[in-house]
């Protein structure tokens, strides 16, 4: 491999442009593959990468190698797959016909099974599960802003060695895990809030500062934890508190929560969930790969998940144009009704 390995971002949306952009801004050789809208925007404005803690990096338009066609895959040593979950199979087929021998693939996508889908389409290849814990929002004109903190997570593998320095240089250290599935489930427990944030139509920090919305999240998390317990899955501990204690913290009064959960509220005041972004852009959301995962796992193990089922239903209604103006109290009552009806 060359001394400067080539990295390809396949799916240059908010996450892809932010991660790849920071790598490019700090000296890595990066090529981007994206849809025409993003390609045109980045070609016109370049990339501007910021975060809520003050990072501010730029890559001039002339220095950004971005295209709609997948030819860049043929020379890539590392491919970061950042497409939406529904596009994973299509991405895998494209990779299968172009990926060079020895290339490493990381799935930096929401959901639990995207890397498995890619492995099925790329037999004999190194395909690793990864996770992006922070929120990234598109600000327009090539500007992508990370509104919360977190470290990139990935399954441990020796094949990552040639790329680690580039990620450290970009301020995006890759944290490797022996049990990445446990980490994925722990992250998914927090991502159950994506649907709530989309329904709340509030910035994340404002939503999580209100007890009624947090109690909605606590209901969804407790239900998910019950499903995981039946399935024999133990989510990783990503915070000072074990996952099973988080719902109790979420239900605390606002003043108590504000003191005990400062880290959870360490979010850009304007940040919103990716599901909120998708709804407002008229795109299909990834709710099936978040709350829907809880529902499916419950079905496999004979455990009902009425709260998460109801959230999937409400997001589907919103996708179809039936958006409601929810308050936290009203949605909490609706979710409790669904939970009670299931017990009756």
Secondary structure, DSSP 8 states (H G I E B T S, - for coil): --SS-EEEEES-SHHHHHHHHHHHHTT-EEEEE--HHHHHHHHHH-EEEEETTS-EEEE-GGG-EEESSGGGGGG-SEEEE-S-GGGHHHHHHHHHTT--TT-EEEEE-SSSSHHHHHHHHSTTSEEEEEE--S-EEEEETTEEEE-B---EEEE--GGGGGGHHHHHHTT--EEEES-HHHHHHHHHHHHTHHHHHHHHTS-HHHHHTSHHHHHHHHHHHHHHHHHHHHHT------SSS-HHHHHHHHTS-HHHHHHHTTTTT-B-TT---HHHHHHHTT---SGGGTHHHHHHHHHHTT---HHHHHHHHHHHHHHTT------HHHHHHHHHHHHHHHH-
